[in-house]
Amino acid sequence: MLILGIETSCDETAAAIVKDGRHVLSNIVASQIDIHKNFGGVVPEVAAREHLNSIGIVIKQALDEANLEAKDIDAYASTVGPGLTGCLLVGLNAAKTMSLIHNKPYIGINHLMAHVSANYIETELKPPFLCLLVSGGHSQIIHMKDYNKGEILAQTIDDAVGEVYDKVARLCSIPYPGGIVLDKMAPDGNKTRFNFPDAKVKEDEFSFSGLKTAVLREVKKFTPETLPKEDIAASFQERISETLINKLIYFSKKINCKTLALAGGVAANSALRSKMENLKNQGYAIYLPKMKYCTDNASMVASCAYFNPIKTDNSLLLEVFSRD
């Protein structure tokens, strides 16, 4: 089954063709990072207009790269939410239009489940497994009991991991997208210099707002010239990655599941990937998406359309949503 997926939930315009949910035939991404750098973050109206400019081009490139024509596609899919409403509408309308023109099914996709599905690409992963989903808007541990049945075991009660990374970067006067820069700086720093606290929360909760405040207190002790950015980055990253991994291990033992996966934009984080890899030494089966499938892309959308589509009587009536 050939599915053409479209992703426009935020600031990447992406199209991809995936066979049987696991084999990528093409994966095209047009990033808007350079545009939004000028604003210090994503501007929804600007992002939506850029999607309109790029959507036709990336779809054509995806078909050309796969050496296929639109009539060869078995189904068309797009992200319907969560995300930026104006941006989501671009992908939704493009996919629905192509499904109507070519008389093929349209499949709506939940963005979070698409990130989880990135782990199916070019692997043999099958449920059940635990997935640590960490992105700019979400931080969750999900028990995937089946391809289309997941239970959230823990999630953040305030800031998401990616959000905290960007906010801490701004505290250190690091320009957007600061989270990526922090990750690159951390290996050059001393991760034990600052003993940042771990939030005392319930077993099914994450909380990172206190960590952000603790970083702010330390930053205020220095001038811009003397601020040890590398040490702050290293200490911050050590704390947040340890918190995530410890909670994941806790639930792994609680439900007796030793197959673990990582998903979301923060799945590209070097410390988190390293700590996940190290769990192999404890007998865990570890799945990490390739770097190009961590950030927003359409291959994960097409994979999700095969394994975990949004169930509805009439998918053409699906509308976008900004939040879960």
Stockholm file with secondary structure:
# STOCKHOLM 1.0

chainA/1-324         MLILGIETSCDETAAAIVKDGRHVLSNIVASQIDIHKNFGGVVPEVAAREHLNSIGIVIKQALDEANLEAKDIDAYASTVGPGLTGCLLVGLNAAKTMSLIHNKPYIGINHLMAHVSANYIETELKPPFLCLLVSGGHSQIIHMKDYNKGEILAQTIDDAVGEVYDKVARLCSIPYPGGIVLDKMAPDGNKTRFNFPDAKVKEDEFSFSGLKTAVLREVKKFTPETLPKEDIAASFQERISETLINKLIYFSKKINCKTLALAGGVAANSALRSKMENLKNQGYAIYLPKMKYCTDNASMVASCAYFNPIKTDNSLLLEVFSRD
#=GR chainA/1-324 SS CEEEEEECSSSEEEEEEEETTTEEEEEEEEECHHHHGGGTSCCHHHHHHHHHHHHHHHHHHHHHHTTCCGGGCSEEEEEEESSCHHHHHHHHHHHHHHHHHTTCCEEEEEHHHHHHHGGGTTSCCCSSEEEEEECSSCEEEEEEEETTEEEEEEEESSCCHHHHHHHHHHHTTCCSSHHHHHHHHGGGSCTTSSCCCCCCCCTTEECCHHHHHHHHHHHTTSCTTTCCHHHHHHHHHHHHHHHHHHHHHHHHHHHTCCEEEEESGGGGCHHHHHHHHHGGGGTCEEECCCGGGTSSCSHHHHHHHHHSCCCCSCGGGCCCCSCC
#=GC SS_cons         CEEEEEECSSSEEEEEEEETTTEEEEEEEEECHHHHGGGTSCCHHHHHHHHHHHHHHHHHHHHHHTTCCGGGCSEEEEEEESSCHHHHHHHHHHHHHHHHHTTCCEEEEEHHHHHHHGGGTTSCCCSSEEEEEECSSCEEEEEEEETTEEEEEEEESSCCHHHHHHHHHHHTTCCSSHHHHHHHHGGGSCTTSSCCCCCCCCTTEECCHHHHHHHHHHHTTSCTTTCCHHHHHHHHHHHHHHHHHHHHHHHHHHHTCCEEEEESGGGGCHHHHHHHHHGGGGTCEEECCCGGGTSSCSHHHHHHHHHSCCCCSCGGGCCCCSCC
//
